[in-house]
Amino acid sequence: MQKQEFTITVYTENQIGLLNRIAIIFSRRKINIESLNTSPSEIESVHRFTIVINEIEDVVRKLCRQIEKQVEVLKAYYNTNEEIVWQELALYKVPTEVIAEKVKVERLLHEYGARAVAIRTDYIVFETSGHREEIEGLIKALEPYGLIEFVRSARVAIIKDSKGFHEKLKEFESFEPGANVIENEFLDKQEEVFTM
C-alpha cells in the first residue's frame, strides 16, 4: 500500500482541550499533520475539525476509530481528494512599485484570480484561493518580482456525499426522549426525593 493524501473530518462538541487530545493521537503514531482547521459547523454547538495527512488507508481508518473514542467526538470520516470539495486561502505581499511598473505582474495576478485586499505606498497584499498547486504556482511566479511575504490557510473541505451524517444528527436532535430515558429521569427524580 502506498501513502496518499487523506482529509479527516471530525465532528465534535466544543470542549476545551479536545484539540490537544486529538493532536496527541497523531503524535503518538508519529504522523505529521499537513493542515489543520477548526470551525463551527452548520449545527449549533457542533464543531468541525479538518485534518490533512499523508498516510496509507489502513492507518487512517484506525486513526479515525481512535479519534471517535474521545467522549466529545460525534463522528470522524476520512476521504481522498476526489471525494471532497476543498480550497485553501493565500495572502501575498508584493512591493507596490513592481505592480505599478510591470504590467506583466498585473496580468499574472489576474490569471491566478488574485485580488488586492490592502494597498499601501510600499506594498500591496493580494488574496487568492484554490488548490495547493495553484497557490504554490503563484508563489513561484511572484518570487522574481520581490515577493515580500506569503501565508496560506489550512484546508477547508466539504465531503461530496456527507448528507447522511448531517441528517442523522438533525433527526437525533429532534427526537423526543425514548421511554427508557423518561423512565430513568423519573427514577432519578424519585431518588432525589428519598435522599433529601
N, CA, C and O of each residue as an XYZ file, in Angstrom:
784
protein
N       0.843     -1.203      0.000
C       0.000      0.000      0.000
C       0.876      1.250      0.000
O       1.923      1.303      0.645
N       0.417      2.240     -0.736
C       1.180      3.470     -0.865
C       0.499      4.603     -0.097
O      -0.727      4.662     -0.011
N       1.318      5.500      0.460
C       0.757      6.654      1.163
C       0.095      7.588      0.162
O       0.549      7.727     -0.973
N      -0.973      8.218      0.595
C      -1.633      9.235     -0.213
C      -2.251     10.275      0.722
O      -2.296     10.088      1.938
N      -2.721     11.361      0.137
C      -3.288     12.433      0.946
C      -4.729     12.100      1.314
O      -5.542     11.772      0.450
N      -5.031     12.187      2.598
C      -6.390     11.990      3.104
C      -6.815     13.217      3.898
O      -6.000     13.853      4.566
N      -8.095     13.537      3.816
C      -8.678     14.597      4.636
C      -9.578     13.937      5.659
O     -10.530     13.241      5.305
N      -9.276     14.156      6.926
C     -10.092     13.611      8.016
C     -11.015     14.723      8.506
O     -10.557     15.816      8.837
N     -12.302     14.444      8.550
C     -13.292     15.397      9.037
C     -13.853     14.845     10.340
O     -14.364     13.726     10.386
N     -13.751     15.649     11.403
C     -14.187     15.202     12.729
C     -15.250     16.167     13.238
O     -15.012     17.372     13.319
N     -16.425     15.637     13.580
C     -17.499     16.441     14.186
C     -17.444     16.230     15.693
O     -17.444     15.095     16.169
N     -17.398     17.335     16.443
C     -17.222     17.235     17.890
C     -18.104     18.226     18.629
O     -18.650     19.166     18.051
N     -18.224     17.980     19.930
C     -18.758     19.010     20.820
C     -17.639     20.028     21.005
O     -16.467     19.699     20.824
N     -17.985     21.241     21.359
C     -16.970     22.289     21.528
C     -16.451     22.251     22.965
O     -17.035     22.861     23.860
N     -15.361     21.539     23.174
C     -14.810     21.354     24.517
C     -13.352     21.792     24.573
O     -12.589     21.560     23.636
N     -12.973     22.424     25.675
C     -11.586     22.845     25.894
C     -10.706     21.604     26.026
O     -11.075     20.642     26.700
N      -9.545     21.633     25.380
C      -8.574     20.549     25.486
C      -8.734     19.433     24.472
O      -7.859     18.574     24.363
N      -9.841     19.425     23.720
C     -10.072     18.346     22.762
C      -9.059     18.382     21.624
O      -8.575     17.334     21.195
N      -8.732     19.575     21.130
C      -7.737     19.706     20.054
C      -6.407     19.084     20.474
O      -5.764     18.388     19.687
N      -6.001     19.333     21.703
C      -4.746     18.778     22.218
C      -4.805     17.250     22.254
O      -3.846     16.582     21.866
N      -5.926     16.698     22.718
C      -6.049     15.236     22.801
C      -6.042     14.585     21.425
O      -5.482     13.504     21.241
N      -6.674     15.257     20.453
C      -6.670     14.729     19.086
C      -5.256     14.801     18.500
O      -4.808     13.858     17.849
N      -4.556     15.914     18.728
C      -3.185     16.062     18.220
C      -2.260     14.992     18.808
O      -1.364     14.502     18.120
N      -2.473     14.632     20.068
C      -1.653     13.600     20.714
C      -1.826     12.248     20.020
O      -0.871     11.477     19.914
N      -3.040     11.960     19.549
C      -3.293     10.701     18.836
C      -2.368     10.602     17.611
O      -1.857      9.526     17.301
N      -2.160     11.724     16.926
C      -1.282     11.739     15.752
C       0.191     11.674     16.156
O       0.969     10.938     15.548
N       0.573     12.434     17.168
C       1.990     12.488     17.555
C       2.466     11.147     18.127
O       3.619     10.769     17.918
N       1.612     10.436     18.833
C       1.991      9.116     19.369
C       2.299      8.125     18.246
O       3.125      7.226     18.406
N       1.630      8.299     17.120
C       1.846      7.402     15.978
C       2.869      7.978     14.992
O       3.103      7.414     13.922
N       3.475      9.113     15.371
C       4.483      9.778     14.539
C       3.936     10.125     13.146
O       4.606      9.939     12.130
N       2.702     10.631     13.137
C       2.062     11.056     11.882
C       2.042     12.577     11.845
O       1.528     13.223     12.758
N       2.601     13.138     10.790
C       2.660     14.583     10.638
C       1.339     15.118     10.092
O       0.809     14.598      9.110
N       0.814     16.157     10.732
C      -0.400     16.819     10.249
C       0.031     17.886      9.253
O       0.759     18.815      9.604
N      -0.424     17.748      8.001
C      -0.070     18.697      6.934
C      -0.875     19.992      7.062
O      -0.372     21.076      6.768
N      -2.122     19.868      7.500
C      -3.020     21.015      7.594
C      -4.077     20.708      8.650
O      -4.545     19.575      8.758
N      -4.451     21.732      9.432
C      -5.456     21.564     10.486
C      -6.321     22.810     10.558
O      -5.817     23.925     10.690
N      -7.616     22.610     10.469
C      -8.559     23.724     10.535
C      -9.698     23.332     11.469
O     -10.203     22.211     11.401
N     -10.104     24.255     12.344
C     -11.275     24.014     13.184
C     -12.257     25.154     12.968
O     -11.860     26.304     12.781
N     -13.537     24.824     12.994
C     -14.560     25.854     12.805
C     -15.896     25.332     13.307
O     -16.076     24.124     13.463
N     -16.840     26.246     13.562
C     -18.190     25.785     13.898
C     -18.788     25.092     12.671
O     -18.399     25.391     11.542
N     -19.718     24.180     12.883
C     -20.414     23.540     11.760
C     -21.768     24.222     11.593
O     -22.068     25.206     12.269
N     -22.576     23.689     10.689
C     -23.912     24.257     10.459
C     -24.872     23.918     11.590
O     -25.971     24.470     11.650
N     -24.475     23.016     12.491
C     -25.324     22.630     13.616
C     -24.795     23.303     14.874
O     -23.616     23.175     15.204
N     -25.657     24.011     15.565
C     -25.249     24.757     16.758
C     -24.595     23.837     17.787
O     -25.083     22.736     18.043
N     -23.515     24.285     18.361
C     -22.726     23.592     19.394
C     -21.919     22.398     18.871
O     -21.285     21.693     19.656
N     -21.936     22.165     17.548
C     -21.105     21.116     16.961
C     -19.987     21.775     16.163
O     -20.246     22.619     15.305
N     -18.739     21.388     16.448
C     -17.580     21.928     15.736
C     -17.040     20.886     14.761
O     -17.324     19.692     14.854
N     -16.254     21.394     13.829
C     -15.719     20.552     12.769
C     -14.212     20.735     12.686
O     -13.727     21.862     12.588
N     -13.473     19.641     12.724
C     -12.027     19.649     12.521
C     -11.767     19.108     11.118
O     -12.345     18.094     10.728
N     -10.912     19.769     10.369
C     -10.494     19.282      9.056
C      -8.987     19.077      9.123
O      -8.231     20.036      9.272
N      -8.554     17.824      9.012
C      -7.142     17.464      9.206
C      -6.640     16.777      7.938
O      -7.271     15.844      7.441
N      -5.507     17.239      7.419
C      -4.926     16.646      6.212
C      -3.640     15.918      6.586
O      -2.765     16.482      7.242
N      -3.535     14.651      6.160
C      -2.320     13.863      6.410
C      -1.972     13.049      5.167
O      -2.821     12.834      4.302
N      -0.727     12.600      5.084
C      -0.285     11.659      4.052
C      -0.018     10.332      4.737
O       0.895     10.224      5.556
N      -0.807      9.327      4.406
C      -0.676      8.043      5.098
C      -1.343      6.960      4.262
O      -2.001      7.258      3.265
N      -1.175      5.702      4.665
C      -1.890      4.611      3.984
C      -3.297      4.505      4.588
O      -3.522      4.886      5.737
N      -4.232      3.985      3.798
C      -5.638      3.977      4.207
C      -5.885      3.201      5.490
O      -6.687      3.627      6.320
N      -5.212      2.071      5.670
C      -5.419      1.258      6.865
C      -5.093      2.049      8.138
O      -5.818      1.961      9.130
N      -4.012      2.814      8.107
C      -3.616      3.639      9.259
C      -4.643      4.731      9.505
O      -4.987      5.021     10.650
N      -5.136      5.338      8.423
C      -6.131      6.420      8.544
C      -7.431      5.875      9.143
O      -8.055      6.530      9.979
N      -7.830      4.693      8.720
C      -9.051      4.062      9.261
C      -8.914      3.859     10.773
O      -9.834      4.165     11.533
N      -7.755      3.339     11.203
C      -7.512      3.108     12.629
C      -7.465      4.427     13.406
O      -7.942      4.507     14.538
N      -6.886      5.455     12.787
C      -6.839      6.784     13.422
C      -8.250      7.307     13.692
O      -8.540      7.803     14.781
N      -9.116      7.191     12.697
C     -10.493      7.673     12.856
C     -11.205      6.930     13.980
O     -11.937      7.538     14.761
N     -10.993      5.615     14.065
C     -11.599      4.847     15.162
C     -11.081      5.329     16.510
O     -11.841      5.451     17.470
N      -9.788      5.601     16.573
C      -9.176      6.081     17.817
C      -9.725      7.460     18.193
O     -10.017      7.715     19.361
N      -9.864      8.343     17.208
C     -10.406      9.686     17.452
C     -11.832      9.578     17.969
O     -12.217     10.312     18.879
N     -12.623      8.670     17.399
C     -14.025      8.516     17.810
C     -14.169      8.019     19.246
O     -15.251      8.124     19.825
N     -13.104      7.482     19.827
C     -13.158      7.033     21.217
C     -13.174      8.204     22.200
O     -13.511      8.027     23.371
N     -12.810      9.406     21.728
C     -12.884     10.581     22.588
C     -14.356     10.874     22.875
O     -15.180     10.873     21.961
N     -14.676     11.117     24.108
C     -16.073     11.280     24.528
C     -16.801     12.366     23.735
O     -17.964     12.197     23.371
N     -16.120     13.473     23.471
C     -16.781     14.613     22.811
C     -16.883     14.469     21.298
O     -17.522     15.299     20.650
N     -16.275     13.447     20.720
C     -16.298     13.270     19.267
C     -17.580     12.554     18.852
O     -17.898     11.480     19.362
N     -18.313     13.165     17.918
C     -19.561     12.586     17.430
C     -19.311     11.622     16.276
O     -19.904     10.545     16.222
N     -18.425     12.012     15.347
C     -18.134     11.175     14.187
C     -16.848     11.644     13.530
O     -16.560     12.841     13.512
N     -16.070     10.708     12.988
C     -14.855     11.021     12.235
C     -14.915     10.293     10.890
O     -15.153      9.086     10.834
N     -14.696     11.042      9.818
C     -14.683     10.484      8.469
C     -13.298     10.697      7.873
O     -12.579     11.607      8.286
N     -12.920      9.871      6.908
C     -11.724     10.158      6.120
C     -12.089     10.046      4.645
O     -12.895      9.203      4.251
N     -11.481     10.915      3.837
C     -11.789     10.958      2.420
C     -10.539     11.246      1.602
O      -9.594     11.873      2.082
N     -10.550     10.778      0.361
C      -9.499     11.140     -0.589
C      -9.870     12.500     -1.188
O     -10.980     12.991     -0.985
N      -8.942     13.098     -1.921
C      -9.203     14.406     -2.537
C     -10.332     14.357     -3.563
O     -10.996     15.364     -3.807
N     -10.551     13.184     -4.167
C     -11.625     13.047     -5.165
C     -13.001     13.045     -4.504
O     -14.000     13.307     -5.173
N     -13.072     12.756     -3.212
C     -14.359     12.640     -2.514
C     -14.783     13.926     -1.804
O     -15.816     13.958     -1.136
N     -13.987     14.979     -1.950
C     -14.291     16.241     -1.262
C     -14.186     17.423     -2.223
O     -13.559     17.330     -3.279
N     -14.807     18.528     -1.839
C     -14.606     19.815     -2.498
C     -13.789     20.622     -1.511
O     -14.207     20.807     -0.369
N     -12.616     21.112     -1.937
C     -11.742     21.791     -0.985
C     -11.024     22.988     -1.587
O     -10.827     23.081     -2.799
N     -10.643     23.891     -0.710
C      -9.921     25.103     -1.097
C      -8.987     25.506      0.036
O      -9.168     25.110      1.187
N      -7.990     26.301     -0.318
C      -7.117     26.962      0.659
C      -7.062     28.426      0.268
O      -7.216     28.767     -0.904
N      -6.844     29.284      1.237
C      -6.750     30.720      1.006
C      -5.297     31.136      1.179
O      -4.596     30.598      2.037
N      -4.837     32.093      0.370
C      -3.454     32.565      0.499
C      -3.396     34.080      0.365
O      -4.175     34.686     -0.372
N      -2.452     34.680      1.096
C      -2.172     36.116      1.001
C      -0.729     36.294      0.543
O       0.172     35.598      1.009
N      -0.520     37.239     -0.379
C       0.807     37.524     -0.927
C       1.078     39.024     -0.770
O       0.245     39.853     -1.136
N       2.233     39.357     -0.232
C       2.623     40.770     -0.096
C       3.703     41.065     -1.142
O       4.762     40.439     -1.150
N       3.415     42.031     -2.023
C       4.302     42.363     -3.139
C       4.591     43.865     -3.113
O       3.697     44.650     -2.796
N       5.831     44.290     -3.443
C       6.141     45.726     -3.475
C       5.231     46.468     -4.457
O       5.009     45.997     -5.573
N       4.711     47.610     -4.052
C       3.798     48.404     -4.883
C       4.466     48.834     -6.179
O       3.836     48.813     -7.237
N       5.734     49.225     -6.109
C       6.431     49.719     -7.309
C       6.505     48.654     -8.402
O       6.456     48.983     -9.587
N       6.621     47.391     -8.020
C       6.687     46.306     -9.007
C       5.372     46.225     -9.776
O       5.363     46.093    -11.000
N       4.262     46.307     -9.042
C       2.945     46.231     -9.678
C       2.735     47.445    -10.577
O       2.209     47.310    -11.682
N       3.136     48.623    -10.121
C       2.954     49.852    -10.892
C       3.797     49.848    -12.167
O       3.357     50.347    -13.203
N       5.009     49.284    -12.094
C       5.931     49.333    -13.228
C       5.764     48.178    -14.208
O       5.969     48.346    -15.411
N       5.393     47.011    -13.698
C       5.380     45.826    -14.554
C       3.959     45.358    -14.824
O       3.298     44.792    -13.953
N       3.505     45.604    -16.040
C       2.166     45.191    -16.449
C       2.061     43.661    -16.423
O       0.979     43.114    -16.209
N       3.178     42.983    -16.640
C       3.208     41.516    -16.669
C       2.738     40.925    -15.334
O       2.020     39.926    -15.314
N       3.144     41.542    -14.225
C       2.744     41.059    -12.901
C       1.230     41.192    -12.731
O       0.572     40.296    -12.203
N       0.700     42.305    -13.180
C      -0.742     42.523    -13.068
C      -1.512     41.455    -13.856
O      -2.528     40.944    -13.386
N      -1.024     41.127    -15.044
C      -1.636     40.077    -15.850
C      -1.547     38.719    -15.157
O      -2.483     37.920    -15.188
N      -0.402     38.486    -14.535
C      -0.156     37.242    -13.805
C      -1.152     37.081    -12.652
O      -1.730     36.010    -12.467
N      -1.345     38.153    -11.884
C      -2.293     38.125    -10.765
C      -3.707     37.884    -11.265
O      -4.474     37.143    -10.650
N      -4.049     38.515    -12.388
C      -5.378     38.322    -12.978
C      -5.559     36.870    -13.419
O      -6.629     36.288    -13.241
N      -4.512     36.297    -13.994
C      -4.536     34.905    -14.461
C      -4.811     33.925    -13.319
O      -5.489     32.916    -13.510
N      -4.278     34.231    -12.123
C      -4.458     33.357    -10.955
C      -5.693     33.734    -10.115
O      -5.947     33.128     -9.074
N      -6.444     34.724    -10.567
C      -7.656     35.125     -9.857
C      -7.389     35.851     -8.552
O      -8.232     35.840     -7.655
N      -6.213     36.492     -8.430
C      -5.870     37.211     -7.197
C      -6.532     38.589     -7.196
O      -6.727     39.198     -8.248
N      -6.870     39.063     -6.010
C      -7.446     40.412     -5.879
C      -6.757     41.144     -4.746
O      -6.322     40.531     -3.772
N      -6.658     42.457     -4.877
C      -5.998     43.274     -3.857
C      -6.913     43.422     -2.648
O      -8.093     43.738     -2.793
N      -6.362     43.191     -1.441
C      -7.128     43.367     -0.208
C      -6.555     44.484      0.664
O      -7.217     44.950      1.591
N      -5.322     44.917      0.369
C      -4.708     46.053      1.081
C      -3.707     46.711      0.141
O      -2.827     46.052     -0.413
N      -3.858     48.027     -0.031
C      -2.943     48.778     -0.903
C      -2.291     49.876     -0.080
O      -2.970     50.726      0.495
N      -0.944     49.845     -0.032
C      -0.163     50.875      0.667
C       0.884     51.413     -0.289
O       1.074     50.878     -1.381
N       1.550     52.451      0.116
C       2.557     53.031     -0.769
C       3.745     52.093     -0.972
O       4.373     52.103     -2.030
N       4.054     51.281      0.048
C       5.223     50.400     -0.054
C       4.893     48.970     -0.491
O       5.758     48.290     -1.042
N       3.669     48.502     -0.260
C       3.317     47.144     -0.690
C       1.817     46.997     -0.937
O       1.006     47.812     -0.498
N       1.485     45.930     -1.655
C       0.089     45.551     -1.895
C      -0.069     44.106     -1.438
O       0.797     43.271     -1.698
N      -1.182     43.810     -0.753
C      -1.478     42.441     -0.338
C      -2.578     41.907     -1.250
O      -3.647     42.502     -1.390
N      -2.273     40.752     -1.870
C      -3.231     40.091     -2.736
C      -3.757     38.833     -2.059
O      -3.069     38.210     -1.250
N      -4.974     38.476     -2.401
C      -5.602     37.264     -1.850
C      -6.061     36.396     -3.007
O      -6.559     36.891     -4.018
N      -5.885     35.093     -2.843
C      -6.419     34.142     -3.817
C      -6.795     32.857     -3.086
O      -6.318     32.597     -1.982
N      -7.642     32.070     -3.704
C      -7.987     30.768     -3.127
C      -7.893     29.723     -4.213
O      -8.028     30.022     -5.399
N      -7.660     28.498     -3.795
C      -7.549     27.411     -4.765
C      -6.912     26.199     -4.134
O      -6.798     26.104     -2.912
N      -6.498     25.273     -4.973
C      -5.784     24.094     -4.503
C      -4.325     24.456     -4.270
O      -3.832     25.451     -4.803
N      -3.648     23.658     -3.486
C      -2.268     23.940     -3.093
C      -1.360     24.191     -4.294
O      -0.516     25.087     -4.254
N      -1.523     23.413     -5.358
C      -0.680     23.556     -6.541
C      -0.844     24.934     -7.178
O       0.135     25.536     -7.618
N      -2.089     25.439     -7.228
C      -2.358     26.762     -7.807
C      -1.721     27.854     -6.954
O      -1.112     28.790     -7.471
N      -1.873     27.717     -5.642
C      -1.326     28.708     -4.711
C       0.200     28.731     -4.789
O       0.809     29.800     -4.806
N       0.813     27.547     -4.835
C       2.268     27.474     -4.934
C       2.761     27.947     -6.301
O       3.866     28.478     -6.416
N       1.943     27.755     -7.331
C       2.291     28.251     -8.667
C       2.420     29.763     -8.685
O       3.328     30.305     -9.316
N       1.513     30.446     -7.994
C       1.577     31.911     -7.939
C       2.778     32.383     -7.118
O       3.364     33.422     -7.425
N       3.150     31.635     -6.082
C       4.355     31.981     -5.302
C       5.568     31.989     -6.222
O       6.337     32.950     -6.252
N       5.725     30.901     -6.974
C       6.881     30.773     -7.880
C       6.879     31.881     -8.927
O       7.934     32.402     -9.291
N       5.686     32.238     -9.411
C       5.582     33.280    -10.435
C       5.910     34.670     -9.875
O       6.439     35.518    -10.595
N       5.596     34.907     -8.586
C       5.839     36.230     -7.985
C       7.247     36.388     -7.409
O       7.717     37.514     -7.252
N       7.925     35.289     -7.094
C       9.267     35.366     -6.474
C      10.237     36.252     -7.238
O      10.937     37.040     -6.602
N      10.325     36.174     -8.572
C      11.270     37.039     -9.296
C      10.959     38.542     -9.179
O      11.823     39.381     -9.436
N       9.723     38.869     -8.789
C       9.317     40.273     -8.684
C       9.410     40.811     -7.260
O       8.945     41.919     -6.989
N       9.999     40.048     -6.351
C      10.209     40.535     -4.990
C       9.059     40.253     -4.042
O       8.591     41.155     -3.346
N       8.598     39.008     -4.008
C       7.558     38.602     -3.054
C       8.086     38.840     -1.637
O       9.075     38.227     -1.235
N       7.438     39.721     -0.881
C       7.909     40.092      0.465
C       7.489     39.048      1.495
O       8.282     38.636      2.341
N       6.240     38.633      1.408
C       5.704     37.724      2.421
C       4.579     36.898      1.820
O       3.909     37.327      0.881
N       4.380     35.699      2.376
C       3.331     34.803      1.905
C       2.792     34.008      3.087
O       3.552     33.602      3.966
N       1.482     33.788      3.108
C       0.875     32.927      4.122
C      -0.290     32.179      3.470
O      -1.030     32.729      2.654
N      -0.428     30.898      3.860
C      -1.504     30.065      3.315
C      -2.328     29.522      4.471
O      -1.777     29.167      5.514
N      -3.623     29.453      4.299
C      -4.503     28.929      5.352
C      -4.507     27.408      5.319
O      -3.965     26.783      4.408
N      -5.123     26.842      6.324
C      -5.365     25.399      6.333
C      -6.490     25.097      5.342
O      -7.202     25.997      4.897
N      -6.632     23.846      5.014
C      -7.661     23.417      4.075
C      -9.050     23.548      4.696
O      -9.253     23.249      5.873
N      -9.993     23.999      3.886
C     -11.406     23.897      4.239
C     -12.015     22.945      3.219
O     -11.746     23.057      2.023
N     -12.832     22.011      3.686
C     -13.345     20.973      2.792
C     -14.769     20.593      3.149
O     -15.178     20.627      4.310
N     -15.504     20.234      2.123
C     -16.854     19.704      2.281
C     -16.867     18.334      1.609
O     -16.419     18.194      0.472
N     -17.376     17.337      2.305
C     -17.465     15.994      1.747
C     -18.590     15.983      0.714
O     -19.704     16.427      0.996
N     -18.299     15.480     -0.468
C     -19.300     15.489     -1.541
C     -20.543     14.704     -1.157
O     -21.655     15.108     -1.497
N     -20.376     13.595     -0.455
C     -21.510     12.723     -0.130
C     -21.645     12.568      1.382
O     -21.515     11.461      1.906
N     -21.905     13.673      2.088
C     -21.945     13.598      3.557
C     -23.311     13.908      4.153
O     -23.414     14.148      5.356
N     -24.357     13.910      3.342
C     -25.668     14.277      3.879
C     -26.160     13.295      4.936
O     -26.960     13.658      5.798
N     -25.691     12.065      4.873
C     -26.145     11.050      5.820
C     -25.915     11.436      7.259
O     -26.839     11.351      8.068
N     -24.710     11.860      7.608
C     -24.401     12.207      8.995
C     -25.193     13.431      9.438
O     -25.721     13.463     10.550
N     -25.274     14.428      8.580
C     -25.984     15.658      8.934
C     -27.452     15.371      9.225
O     -28.016     15.872     10.198
N     -28.063     14.556      8.366
C     -29.480     14.224      8.573
C     -29.680     13.416      9.845
O     -30.632     13.654     10.589
N     -28.785     12.457     10.104
C     -28.885     11.653     11.322
C     -28.763     12.522     12.565
O     -29.504     12.345     13.532
N     -27.823     13.462     12.531
C     -27.609     14.335     13.687
C     -28.822     15.230     13.920
O     -29.244     15.427     15.060
N     -29.382     15.772     12.836
C     -30.574     16.625     12.975
C     -31.777     15.816     13.458
O     -32.565     16.297     14.272
N     -31.918     14.571     12.950
C     -33.002     13.696     13.415
C     -32.846     13.398     14.900
O     -33.812     13.439     15.662
N     -31.616     13.098     15.295
C     -31.322     12.790     16.694
C     -31.706     13.954     17.600
O     -32.252     13.752     18.685
N     -31.416     15.187     17.145
C     -31.746     16.373     17.939
C     -33.248     16.582     18.057
O     -33.724     17.113     19.061
N     -34.009     16.162     17.026
C     -35.451     16.409     17.030
C     -36.258     15.327     17.740
O     -37.432     15.539     18.043
N     -35.653     14.171     18.010
C     -36.386     13.080     18.673
C     -36.785     13.457     20.095
O     -36.056     14.143     20.811
N     -37.969     12.983     20.476
C     -38.379     13.056     21.873
C     -37.596     11.972     22.610
O     -37.253     10.961     21.997
N     -37.302     12.140     23.895
C     -36.595     11.074     24.608
C     -37.395      9.782     24.582
O     -38.623      9.799     24.672
N     -36.688      8.660     24.457
C     -37.333      7.344     24.433
C     -37.920      7.003     25.793
O     -37.635      7.670     26.788
N     -38.744      5.957     25.829
C     -39.422      5.548     27.065
C     -38.426      5.230     28.171
O     -38.641      5.596     29.326
N     -37.317      4.538     27.818
C     -36.342      4.178     28.857
C     -35.636      5.418     29.414
O     -35.265      5.440     30.587
N     -35.445      6.461     28.574
C     -34.815      7.702     29.062
C     -35.757      8.409     30.021
O     -35.345      8.885     31.078
N     -37.044      8.472     29.635
C     -38.043      9.121     30.504
C     -38.128      8.372     31.828
O     -38.207      8.983     32.894
N     -38.110      7.023     31.750
C     -38.172      6.205     32.962
C     -36.961      6.478     33.854
O     -37.098      6.592     35.072
N     -35.788      6.580     33.251
C     -34.569      6.876     34.023
C     -34.653      8.243     34.690
O     -34.257      8.406     35.844
N     -35.180      9.238     33.943
C     -35.342     10.573     34.521
C     -36.289     10.517     35.723
O     -36.043     11.156     36.746
N     -37.389      9.736     35.587
C     -38.352      9.593     36.669
C     -37.681      8.963     37.897
O     -37.874      9.420     39.024
N     -36.883      7.899     37.660
C     -36.187      7.223     38.762
C     -35.182      8.153     39.432
O     -35.030      8.138     40.654
N     -34.497      8.963     38.626
C     -33.534      9.924     39.185
C     -34.235     10.920     40.103
O     -33.734     11.255     41.176
N     -35.407     11.389     39.662
C     -36.160     12.362     40.485
C     -36.627     11.702     41.772
O     -36.587     12.324     42.834
N     -37.078     10.431     41.693
C     -37.524      9.720     42.891
C     -36.353      9.542     43.861
O     -36.499      9.681     45.075
N     -35.202      9.235     43.293
C     -34.014      9.038     44.121
C     -33.660     10.326     44.855
O     -33.257     10.299     46.018
N     -33.815     11.459     44.162
C     -33.528     12.752     44.788
C     -34.459     12.990     45.987
O     -34.038     13.494     47.028
N     -35.735     12.611     45.813
C     -36.708     12.811     46.892
C     -36.327     11.979     48.106
O     -36.411     12.463     49.235
N     -35.909     10.730     47.895
C     -35.558      9.858     49.006
C     -34.273     10.274     49.718
O     -34.108     10.017     50.910
N     -33.365     10.918     48.984
C     -32.085     11.311     49.603
C     -32.182     12.642     50.318
O     -31.248     13.013     51.028
N     -33.262     13.369     50.164
C     -33.393     14.681     50.819
C     -33.758     14.549     52.281
O     -33.906     15.555     52.974
